[in-house]
């Protein structure tokens, strides 16, 4: 930051950060490669930046744009590796001693607020490294006291490695908590939101995943659990292996077979409905960045899009929410998704600019969806 004649001058990074929050600036920068010298000069004057600052914005936007039609796999891998290196730069204590940790929440939230694409974070390790443990350290005491919690920011997903080596993918806006070290009889984990598990098999030490009013008992398996509070349902989908469901206040266990899902309805006195799954990708594809919609109400689609892209969508005409749709999205941004959906339902979309908040961050992007009376579907 530079101070001149008693006035605080915005740093180059602050200037670029503020401009990057403007959708028009993003579009102009992404399309600047084909401009003539005169057109480039007009662009520089328009935003009050020089050529070096334009190049910085280009590197940032092209580095994090994962649209396959624009960027090759080699460039995507380069960008992901750069993101991982940036994420792993800081250290914090997950256990009693400092271990590598991501400082991603603030940084990625800023990235996700600027770009209308979902991001995948680097792997987070929620275990205590043995070489960093003091000889005088009482591991048994820690099992009770030390709990690790990680939350995936909205607009981003991440992978977690549990103390036993089990893998967990967290959907955006989801959290997971577990002890720094599992005890010898039970592996206890709790989540909010949605998570996909690949659990290391151990018949003698089962894992119990608590999610709201239900617990899932696991021995070694792959399954997905969707427990977002605003949905009113907890859906457990078993890919392979075996799990059993234990509703709150119940002494019994309900076994779930592979290729099936169990829906626990909190609004229907905790009833559990078992259903055969025809397309497993509908329930697990999100961890690979794929959004599958199969006969889903538009109002429920908007909830998913809010979490997926870190935006605030307001549906002006509630009757539009009853439309049901089929669609698959892989690398589209929010504008492209809503444009595609508008071909099937009579909607028009208004995008409002983000507002700069007192803490220097930008608010969620607000999107207004209303009925287009001139559109005939």
Number of C-alpha atoms within 10 A of each C-alpha: 9 9 10 7 6 6 8 10 13 12 12 14 13 13 15 18 16 15 17 21 22 14 17 12 18 18 12 14 20 16 11 16 10 9 13 10 9 9 12 18 14 13 20 15 11 10 12 10 16 12 12 10 16 18 13 13 21 18 13 15 19 17 17 20 20 23 15 13 7 8 13 11 10 9 16 18 12 13 18 19 13 13 18 17 12 15 20 16 12 13 13 12 12 20 20 15 12 14 18 17 18 20 15 21 16 10 12 21 19 15 22 21 23 22 22 21 23 26 25 23 22 20 19 18 19 26 21 21 15 7 7 12 15 11 8 6 10 10 16 11 9 17 16 13 9 15 16 17 15 18 19 24 25 24 26 26 26 22 21 22 16 25 18 15 14 15 20 23 25 29 28 28 20 24 18 23 19 22 23 24 22 21 15 10 10 12 22 16 21 16 23 21 23 24 27 24 22 19 21 18 16 13 10 10 16 20 24 20 22 22 22 18 16 20 19 23 21 25 19 21 18 20 26 22 25 22 24 18 14 8 14 13 20 24 22 26 28 26 21 15 18 17 26 18 23 19 21 12 8 9 7 10 14 15 15 20 19 18 17 17 24 24 18 23 17 17 9 10 8 16 12 19 11 17 14 13 17 9 12 17 15 15 23 22 15 22 21 12 18 16 22 20 20 13 11 16 16 22 18 14 14 19 16 15 19 22 19 26 23 27 23 17 20 17 19 12 11 13 12 18 16 12 14 17 15 13 13 13 15 16 18 19 18 20 13 13 16 17 13 14 15 16 12 14 18 17 21 16 18 11 13 12 16 18 14 13 9 7 6 10 17 18 15 21 20 18 19 14 20 18 17 13 9 9 12 9 9
